[in-house]
Amino acid sequence: NVQRPYQNLREAERKLSVYVDNLEQLVATRTAEITAANESLMNNLDYAKNILLALLPTDFPVIEGMGFSAKYMPCENVGGDFYNVFKLDDENIGILIGDVAGHGVSAAMINVFINQNIHFKKEYDDGRQKIFTPGGVLMNCYHTYNQMPFPDEMYVVLFYGIYNTVSHELTYSSAGMNTRPLILEKG
């Protein structure tokens, strides 16, 4: 009985020695697993970035005497900022700018949701169309968004305007963007 504690101690030392010898291998294996998971995550983020970039316009309407330009520089791989400039009809151009709170995948998903659920006009079977007012577009988007179970900290600010190329008037509505648009003219 006197030797039993010493035998138990030697057995514990042996097990500890085996564990220590294998510890480097365990750390290397786990590090490789984490590195592979990280690479997979980064690849998925790159795919998401490419999808979001595909939602942005590559060209703008061509209108005599006017020009549009934009440059998108996300803070992270994926984000929630978006914009679009598009023809509504022969006289009206729609201008949309949005920013989802936060960055990353959650903001990107809200970005996609907004782009899928914002409606600017209705086209009828007989070819007629009705262009919705900027306030109506944003109010409809507001109601659609708030029917979803998004977390309270996930919100979107939007600007939507309609520029009439004949009257040269800009009608717009803002949902949380606290600045007015600047219209630059050649001097």
Buried (B, 14 or more C-beta within 10 A) or exposed (E): EEEEEEEEEEEEEEEEEEEEEEEEEEEEEEEEEEEEEEEEEEEEBEEBBEEBEEBEBEEBBEEEEEEBEEEEEBEEBBBBBBBBBEBBEEEBBBBBBBBBBBBBBBBBBBBBBBBEEBEBEEEEEEEEEEBBEBBBBBBBBEEBBEEEEBEEEBBBBBBBBBBBBEEEEBBBBBBEBEEEEEEEEEE
